[in-house]
């Protein structure tokens, strides 16, 4: 039996020279590994210079706003946002925790429970820190529902009466121009500023007029105008008024104030001597007014003239 081995093709003779080089060029090249920071000789960059730990970054200069290698997109310079400024609470507000939201919210809750239903008025009361309008010795009592002395024989009205009078004068309307007679320390004018587009407030005692000006200045209420003069005469140059609120009791409502009330407007004021009642007068026509008596109250007397 012929046990010869099967024939196998002989290996191709090794090509030399130009022919071998041409064959090598025709073979496909092996794929390159992906370029990563671990296997690349090129530093991967975001286009920003490195920031040392603990030092703030700075915007790039025009000559720096380019990548350190050509395959990196240039990122925009990072905007540095400063930390918010901490505003220090004045020492007077810090006493007794009187700048607390809780105390003003509790006051508004009491007023609502006592029948004040006008939410716009309640919001205005909530917005004004009453302790800023009383002497520091009385600041701890500022959110009691009580009248407190402000000097010169005058008082800051209790919060309920302030809210009651403003709500009655407003009657759910949007108020344009309002007159307050008896600025006092400025508290009621500040509350009125929350419900009216323009507030005029007149005070006959020069020292209180200046006190109110100083008290109101930090609140920056450009639509509140303080006037020094005889409140019984009103402010005829600014009339007519959509509402007039009087913070002192006369034996009768001055005719000058009734004349300065706009048709459809309301005046709310205490009236009487030893026995006083809150009255509301609505102007229904050029020569007609309707009077309504409300609660029994107790106010300082309304007086004429000015005190320098």
C-alpha positions as CSV (number, residue, x, y, z in Angstrom):
1,X,0.0,0.0,0.0
2,X,1.2,3.4,-0.9
3,X,1.6,5.2,2.4
4,X,2.8,8.4,0.9
5,X,1.8,11.6,2.9
6,X,-0.8,13.8,1.3
7,X,0.7,16.6,-0.6
8,X,0.7,20.1,1.0
9,X,1.2,23.2,-0.8
10,X,4.7,24.5,-0.4
11,X,5.1,27.8,1.4
12,X,5.2,30.8,-0.8
13,X,8.6,32.0,-1.3
14,X,9.5,35.1,0.8
15,X,9.2,38.2,-1.3
16,X,11.8,40.8,-0.9
17,X,12.3,44.4,-1.7
18,X,9.6,46.6,-3.2
19,X,7.1,43.8,-3.7
20,X,7.1,42.9,0.1
21,X,6.7,46.5,1.1
22,X,3.7,46.9,-1.3
23,X,2.0,43.8,0.1
24,X,2.4,45.2,3.6
25,X,0.9,48.4,2.7
26,X,-2.2,46.6,1.3
27,X,-2.9,44.9,4.6
28,X,-5.5,46.7,6.9
29,X,-4.0,48.5,9.9
30,X,-4.8,47.2,13.4
31,X,-7.4,49.4,15.1
32,X,-6.1,52.0,17.5
33,X,-7.2,51.9,21.2
34,X,-9.6,54.7,22.2
35,X,-7.9,57.8,23.5
36,X,-8.5,58.2,27.2
37,X,-6.7,60.0,30.0
38,X,-5.1,56.7,31.0
39,X,-3.7,55.7,27.7
40,X,-3.1,59.0,25.9
41,X,0.0,61.2,25.9
42,X,-2.3,64.2,25.5
43,X,-3.7,65.8,28.7
44,X,-7.5,65.9,28.7
45,X,-8.7,69.4,29.5
46,X,-11.9,71.3,29.7
47,X,-10.4,74.6,28.4
48,X,-10.2,76.1,31.9
49,X,-6.9,76.5,33.7
50,X,-6.7,74.2,36.8
51,X,-8.0,75.7,40.0
52,X,-6.0,75.1,43.1
53,X,-7.9,73.8,46.1
54,X,-9.1,76.6,48.3
55,X,-8.5,79.4,45.8
56,X,-11.3,81.1,43.8
57,X,-11.6,80.5,40.1
58,X,-11.2,83.5,37.8
59,X,-12.6,84.2,34.4
60,X,-10.3,83.4,31.5
61,X,-8.3,86.1,29.7
62,X,-8.7,86.2,25.9
63,X,-5.2,84.6,25.5
64,X,-6.2,81.8,27.9
65,X,-9.6,81.0,26.2
66,X,-8.3,78.0,24.2
67,X,-7.8,74.3,24.8
68,X,-4.4,72.9,25.4
69,X,-5.0,70.3,22.8
70,X,-6.9,70.7,19.5
71,X,-9.6,68.0,20.2
72,X,-10.9,69.7,23.4
73,X,-13.9,72.1,23.2
74,X,-13.3,75.4,24.9
75,X,-15.7,75.9,27.8
76,X,-17.0,79.3,28.6
77,X,-15.5,81.0,31.6
78,X,-17.3,80.1,34.8
79,X,-19.5,82.9,36.4
80,X,-18.5,83.3,40.1
81,X,-21.6,84.1,42.2
82,X,-20.8,85.8,45.5
83,X,-22.3,84.5,48.7
84,X,-25.4,86.3,49.9
85,X,-24.8,89.3,52.1
86,X,-25.9,88.8,55.7
87,X,-28.0,91.7,56.9
88,X,-27.6,92.5,60.6
89,X,-30.9,93.0,62.5
90,X,-30.8,96.4,64.3
91,X,-30.4,96.0,68.1
92,X,-33.8,97.5,68.7
93,X,-35.5,94.8,66.6
94,X,-33.5,92.1,68.2
95,X,-34.8,92.9,71.7
96,X,-37.6,90.5,72.9
97,X,-37.6,88.7,69.6
98,X,-39.8,91.4,68.2
99,X,-38.8,90.9,64.6
100,X,-40.4,87.5,64.8
101,X,-42.8,86.5,62.2
102,X,-44.6,84.5,64.9
103,X,-45.6,87.6,67.0
104,X,-47.1,89.4,64.0
105,X,-48.9,86.3,62.9
106,X,-50.4,85.9,66.3
107,X,-51.5,89.5,66.3
108,X,-53.3,89.0,63.0
109,X,-54.9,85.8,64.2
110,X,-56.3,87.7,67.2
111,X,-57.7,90.4,65.0
112,X,-59.3,87.9,62.7
113,X,-60.9,86.1,65.7
114,X,-62.2,89.5,66.9
115,X,-64.1,90.0,63.7
116,X,-61.7,91.7,61.3
117,X,-62.4,90.0,58.0
118,X,-60.7,92.2,55.4
119,X,-57.7,90.1,54.4
120,X,-56.1,93.1,52.6
121,X,-56.1,95.0,55.9
122,X,-54.9,92.0,57.9
123,X,-52.0,91.7,55.4
124,X,-51.1,95.3,55.9
125,X,-51.1,95.0,59.7
126,X,-49.0,91.9,59.4
127,X,-46.4,93.7,57.3
128,X,-45.7,96.5,59.7
129,X,-43.6,95.8,62.9
130,X,-45.5,97.8,65.5
131,X,-42.7,97.8,68.0
132,X,-40.8,100.1,65.7
133,X,-43.3,102.8,66.5
134,X,-43.2,102.8,70.3
135,X,-40.7,103.7,72.9
136,X,-38.1,101.0,73.5
137,X,-39.3,100.7,77.1
138,X,-42.7,99.7,75.9
139,X,-41.5,97.5,73.0
140,X,-42.3,94.2,74.9
141,X,-46.0,95.3,74.9
142,X,-46.1,96.4,71.2
143,X,-48.1,93.4,70.1
144,X,-50.7,93.6,72.9
145,X,-54.1,94.7,71.7
146,X,-53.8,98.0,73.6
147,X,-53.2,101.7,73.1
148,X,-49.7,102.8,74.3
149,X,-48.4,106.3,75.1
150,X,-46.2,108.0,72.5
151,X,-45.6,111.3,74.4
152,X,-47.2,114.8,74.2
153,X,-50.4,113.4,75.7
154,X,-51.1,111.2,72.6
155,X,-51.2,107.4,72.1
156,X,-50.7,104.8,69.4
157,X,-54.2,103.3,68.8
158,X,-54.7,99.6,69.7
159,X,-54.3,97.3,66.7
160,X,-57.9,96.3,66.6
161,X,-59.2,99.9,66.3
162,X,-56.6,100.6,63.5
163,X,-57.8,97.5,61.6
164,X,-61.5,98.2,62.3
165,X,-61.4,101.8,61.1
166,X,-59.4,101.1,57.9
167,X,-61.6,98.1,57.0
168,X,-64.7,100.2,57.5
169,X,-63.3,103.0,55.4
170,X,-62.2,100.6,52.7
171,X,-65.4,98.5,52.5
172,X,-63.6,96.1,50.1
173,X,-62.8,98.8,47.6
174,X,-59.5,99.7,46.0
175,X,-58.5,103.0,47.6
176,X,-56.8,105.7,45.6
177,X,-56.2,108.7,47.8
178,X,-56.6,108.6,51.6
179,X,-56.4,111.2,54.4
180,X,-55.4,110.4,57.9
181,X,-56.0,113.1,60.5
182,X,-53.6,112.7,63.5
183,X,-50.4,111.1,62.3
184,X,-49.1,110.5,65.8
185,X,-46.1,108.1,65.6
186,X,-46.8,107.1,62.0
187,X,-48.0,103.5,62.6
188,X,-51.5,103.9,61.1
189,X,-50.1,105.8,58.1
190,X,-47.8,102.8,57.5
191,X,-50.7,100.4,57.6
192,X,-52.8,102.6,55.3
193,X,-49.9,102.5,52.9
194,X,-50.6,98.8,52.4
195,X,-54.2,99.4,51.2
196,X,-54.1,102.7,49.4
197,X,-52.2,104.1,46.4
198,X,-51.6,107.5,48.0
199,X,-51.7,108.5,51.7
200,X,-51.8,112.0,53.2
201,X,-51.3,112.2,56.9
202,X,-51.6,115.5,58.9
203,X,-50.4,116.1,62.4
204,X,-50.8,119.3,64.5
205,X,-47.9,118.7,67.0
206,X,-44.6,119.5,65.4
207,X,-42.6,117.0,67.6
208,X,-44.9,114.1,66.6
209,X,-44.8,115.2,62.9
210,X,-41.0,114.9,63.1
211,X,-41.1,111.6,65.1
212,X,-43.4,110.1,62.5
213,X,-41.1,111.2,59.7
214,X,-38.1,109.5,61.4
215,X,-40.1,106.4,62.2
216,X,-41.4,106.0,58.6
217,X,-38.1,106.8,56.8
218,X,-36.7,103.2,57.0
219,X,-39.8,101.8,55.4
220,X,-39.3,103.8,52.2
221,X,-42.9,104.5,51.5
222,X,-42.8,107.2,48.7
223,X,-46.6,107.3,48.4
224,X,-47.0,108.5,52.1
225,X,-47.0,112.3,52.4
226,X,-46.7,113.8,55.9
227,X,-48.2,117.2,56.5
228,X,-47.7,119.5,59.5
229,X,-50.9,121.5,60.1
230,X,-54.3,121.7,61.7
231,X,-56.0,118.4,61.1
232,X,-59.5,119.8,61.5
233,X,-58.9,121.7,58.3
234,X,-57.8,118.7,56.4
235,X,-55.6,119.0,53.3
236,X,-57.9,120.8,50.7
237,X,-55.1,121.1,48.2
238,X,-55.0,117.2,47.8
239,X,-58.8,116.6,48.0
240,X,-61.0,114.8,47.3
241,X,-60.2,111.7,49.2
242,X,-61.6,108.2,48.7
243,X,-61.4,107.7,52.5
244,X,-60.7,109.8,55.6
245,X,-59.6,108.2,58.9
246,X,-59.6,110.5,62.0
247,X,-57.5,109.3,65.0
248,X,-59.0,111.8,67.6
249,X,-62.5,112.5,68.8
250,X,-64.3,115.8,68.2
251,X,-67.7,116.8,69.5
252,X,-68.7,116.8,65.9
253,X,-67.2,115.9,62.6
254,X,-65.6,119.0,61.1
255,X,-67.4,120.3,58.0
256,X,-64.0,120.8,56.2
257,X,-63.4,117.1,56.3
258,X,-66.9,116.2,55.0
259,X,-66.3,118.6,52.1
260,X,-63.0,116.9,51.2
261,X,-64.6,113.4,51.0
262,X,-65.1,112.2,47.5
263,X,-68.6,111.1,46.4
264,X,-68.8,107.4,47.2
265,X,-66.1,107.8,49.8
266,X,-66.2,107.0,53.5
267,X,-65.1,108.9,56.6
268,X,-64.5,107.0,59.8
269,X,-63.9,108.8,63.1
270,X,-64.7,108.8,66.8
271,X,-67.1,111.4,68.0
272,X,-68.1,112.7,71.4
273,X,-66.7,113.9,74.7
274,X,-66.9,111.8,77.8
275,X,-69.0,109.2,75.9
276,X,-67.7,108.5,72.4
277,X,-68.8,106.4,69.5
278,X,-67.1,105.4,66.3
279,X,-69.1,106.8,63.4
280,X,-68.9,106.2,59.6
281,X,-70.1,108.8,57.2
282,X,-70.5,108.0,53.5
283,X,-70.9,110.7,50.9
284,X,-73.7,109.8,48.5
285,X,-73.9,113.0,46.5
286,X,-72.6,116.5,46.1
287,X,-74.6,117.6,49.1
288,X,-75.7,114.4,50.8
289,X,-74.0,112.2,53.4
290,X,-75.3,109.1,55.3
291,X,-74.2,108.5,58.9
292,X,-73.9,105.2,60.6
293,X,-72.9,104.7,64.3
294,X,-70.6,101.8,65.2
295,X,-68.9,100.8,68.5
296,X,-68.3,102.7,71.7
297,X,-64.7,103.9,71.8
298,X,-62.3,106.1,73.7
299,X,-59.9,108.5,71.9
300,X,-57.8,111.5,72.7
301,X,-59.7,114.8,71.9
302,X,-59.5,116.4,68.5
303,X,-58.1,119.9,68.8
304,X,-57.6,122.8,66.4
305,X,-54.5,124.8,65.8
306,X,-50.8,123.7,65.8
307,X,-48.2,123.2,68.5
308,X,-44.6,124.1,67.5
